[in-house]
Amino acid sequence: MEQSIINDIITWDVVNWSKSFSFWEKNIDIKNKNYNCLEIGARQGGLSLWLALNGNQVVCSDIGYDKKPQELVKAKQLHEKYNCQDKITYQCINALDIPYENEFDIVIMKSTLGGVRQFFMGEPNIESRAVEQIYKCLKPDGKILFIENCSATFVHNFARRVKYKFDNDWNYFKLKEIKPLFSDFKRIETKSVGFLGTFGRSERQRHFLGKIDNVLENVIPKKNRYIVIGYVEK
């Protein structure tokens, strides 16, 4: 895949977050399978583009598409840029109430599970309820491909509190919390990556720091990395 396409799909700390592609592709062949796919929390639809470019049908969904139509416009513009609009449809879907059952071969999401509590403050077990809905909408033997932010270290969490006002609304998972979320599934594989990349103030800086992360990857403990990539089978 060309670097310009990867940049358009990932957009932020591309060096580290794009490692998801090689991890997923080790576990599932998605090329020209015509899988029926759902992206949850799609925002500008990067992962929908990746699935469509590989010959699959995709529902690109986000709970905010009705209230933030500019996000939907940006997603459509991205997909039209690569002539994938015929493989993608768009819906406003609540992750706690997915209106499908045994429908999809693949559900994919990026920075989604950590953010669902922003929309449902005060409700218990938000992330587990979202995973239950995903389980319901997957076909037997369906797959989840996900990539999420992890809490990583004290330094990461301090930097987030300083930089992001919404930090208290976001769940930065501890690595050990990931597998129990998917306990009803028959298989889960995870990989954690990234340490310095998140501290860059521009994508150029993040690119430089991400390259350093490549060198440090086998030195930084897994629990101290700030991204977790997952592959799950129903």
C-alpha positions in Angstrom: 0.0 0.0 0.0 1.4 3.4 -0.9 2.5 5.6 1.9 0.1 8.4 0.8 -2.8 6.1 1.2 -1.6 4.9 4.6 -1.3 8.6 5.6 -4.9 9.3 4.6 -6.2 6.3 6.4 -4.3 6.7 9.7 -3.7 10.5 9.8 -2.0 10.6 13.3 1.2 9.0 14.5 1.1 7.0 11.2 4.3 5.1 11.9 2.9 3.4 15.0 -0.8 3.2 14.3 -0.2 1.8 10.8 1.4 -1.3 12.3 -2.2 -2.5 12.7 -2.3 -3.5 9.0 0.6 -6.0 9.1 -0.8 -7.5 12.4 -4.3 -7.9 11.1 -3.0 -9.3 7.8 -1.1 -12.0 9.6 -4.3 -13.2 11.1 -6.8 -12.7 8.3 -6.7 -12.4 4.5 -9.1 -9.6 3.5 -8.1 -9.1 -0.1 -10.9 -9.5 -2.6 -13.1 -11.6 -0.3 -16.1 -9.4 -0.7 -16.6 -9.5 3.1 -19.5 -7.6 4.6 -17.9 -5.2 7.0 -18.9 -2.6 9.6 -16.7 0.3 10.8 -17.8 1.6 14.2 -16.8 5.1 15.3 -15.6 5.8 11.8 -15.4 9.6 11.9 -13.6 10.3 8.6 -13.8 6.7 7.5 -10.1 5.7 7.2 -10.5 2.0 8.0 -13.6 1.8 5.8 -11.3 3.0 3.0 -8.7 0.3 3.8 -11.4 -2.5 3.7 -12.9 -1.1 0.5 -9.6 -0.9 -1.3 -9.1 -4.5 -0.5 -12.4 -5.5 -2.3 -14.9 -5.6 0.6 -18.3 -4.1 1.2 -18.4 -1.7 4.1 -20.9 0.1 6.3 -19.1 3.2 7.5 -20.8 4.3 10.7 -20.5 6.9 13.5 -22.9 8.0 16.2 -22.1 11.6 15.4 -22.9 11.6 11.7 -26.3 13.2 12.3 -25.0 15.9 14.7 -21.6 16.5 12.9 -22.4 16.2 9.2 -19.1 17.7 8.3 -17.4 14.4 9.5 -19.6 12.5 7.1 -18.8 14.9 4.3 -15.1 14.4 4.9 -15.5 10.6 4.9 -17.3 10.7 1.6 -14.7 12.9 0.1 -11.9 10.6 1.2 -13.7 7.6 -0.3 -14.4 9.4 -3.5 -10.7 10.4 -3.7 -9.9 6.7 -4.1 -13.0 5.8 -6.1 -14.3 3.5 -3.4 -17.7 5.1 -2.9 -19.5 2.2 -4.7 -18.3 -0.2 -1.9 -19.2 2.0 1.0 -22.5 3.0 2.6 -23.0 5.3 5.6 -25.1 5.1 8.7 -25.4 6.8 12.1 -25.0 3.8 14.5 -24.9 3.8 18.3 -22.4 1.2 19.5 -24.7 0.3 22.3 -27.6 -0.4 20.0 -26.2 -1.9 16.7 -29.3 -2.7 14.6 -27.9 -5.9 13.1 -27.7 -9.6 14.1 -25.4 -12.2 12.5 -24.8 -9.7 9.6 -21.1 -8.9 9.3 -17.9 -10.9 8.6 -15.7 -8.1 10.0 -16.2 -5.3 12.5 -13.4 -2.8 12.6 -12.7 0.1 14.9 -10.0 2.6 15.8 -10.0 4.6 19.1 -13.6 3.6 19.6 -14.1 1.5 22.7 -12.1 4.0 24.7 -14.4 6.8 23.7 -17.9 5.3 24.0 -18.3 6.6 27.6 -18.1 10.2 26.3 -21.6 9.6 24.9 -23.0 7.7 27.8 -21.6 9.2 31.0 -22.8 7.6 34.2 -23.9 4.3 32.6 -22.2 1.2 33.9 -20.1 -1.3 31.9 -20.2 0.8 28.8 -17.3 -0.9 27.0 -18.6 -4.4 27.8 -22.0 -3.5 26.5 -20.5 -2.3 23.2 -18.6 -5.5 22.8 -21.8 -7.5 23.4 -23.5 -5.5 20.6 -20.6 -6.3 18.3 -20.8 -10.0 19.2 -24.5 -9.9 18.2 -24.0 -8.3 14.9 -21.1 -10.6 13.8 -21.8 -13.8 11.8 -20.6 -17.0 13.3 -16.8 -17.0 13.0 -16.9 -13.3 12.4 -13.8 -11.2 13.2 -13.1 -8.0 15.1 -10.1 -5.9 14.1 -9.4 -3.1 16.5 -6.7 -0.6 17.6 -7.1 1.4 20.8 -5.2 3.7 23.1 -3.7 2.3 26.3 -2.9 4.0 29.5 0.8 3.1 29.1 2.8 5.1 31.8 2.4 7.9 34.3 4.1 10.2 31.8 1.6 9.4 29.1 -1.3 10.0 31.4 0.1 13.3 32.7 0.7 14.5 29.2 -2.9 13.7 28.3 -4.3 15.6 31.2 -2.3 18.6 30.2 -3.1 18.4 26.5 -6.7 17.1 26.3 -9.6 18.6 28.2 -11.8 15.6 27.5 -9.3 13.2 29.1 -11.5 12.4 32.1 -14.2 11.2 29.6 -11.9 8.8 27.8 -11.0 5.2 29.0 -7.3 4.5 28.4 -7.2 0.8 28.9 -4.5 -1.0 30.8 -3.2 -3.8 28.6 -4.4 -6.4 31.0 -7.9 -5.2 30.7 -8.2 -5.9 27.0 -8.6 -9.7 26.8 -11.3 -9.9 29.6 -13.5 -7.6 27.4 -13.6 -10.3 24.8 -14.0 -13.3 27.1 -17.1 -14.6 25.1 -15.1 -14.9 21.9 -13.1 -18.0 21.0 -9.8 -16.3 20.1 -8.1 -13.0 20.8 -4.6 -12.0 19.7 -3.1 -8.6 20.7 0.1 -6.6 20.1 1.1 -3.4 21.9 3.2 -0.8 20.1 4.4 2.8 20.4 5.9 4.8 23.2 7.3 8.2 22.0 5.2 8.8 19.0 2.2 10.2 20.9 4.4 13.1 22.3 5.0 14.7 18.9 3.3 18.1 18.5 3.1 17.8 14.7 2.9 14.8 12.4 6.5 15.5 11.3 7.6 15.2 14.9 5.4 12.1 15.5 7.0 10.5 12.4 10.5 11.1 13.8 9.5 9.7 17.2 7.7 6.8 15.7 11.0 5.8 13.9 12.7 5.8 17.3 9.9 3.7 18.6 10.7 1.1 15.9 14.2 0.8 17.4 13.0 0.7 21.0 10.1 -1.7 20.3 11.8 -4.7 21.9 13.2 -2.7 24.8 10.0 -1.0 26.1 7.8 -3.4 28.2 4.6 -4.3 26.5 2.5 -2.8 29.3 4.2 0.6 28.8 3.3 1.0 25.1 0.5 3.3 24.4 -1.4 1.4 21.6 -2.9 -2.0 21.5 -3.8 -3.8 18.3 -6.3 -6.6 18.4 -7.7 -9.5 16.4 -10.7 -11.3 17.7 -12.7 -14.3 16.4 -16.3 -15.1 17.4 
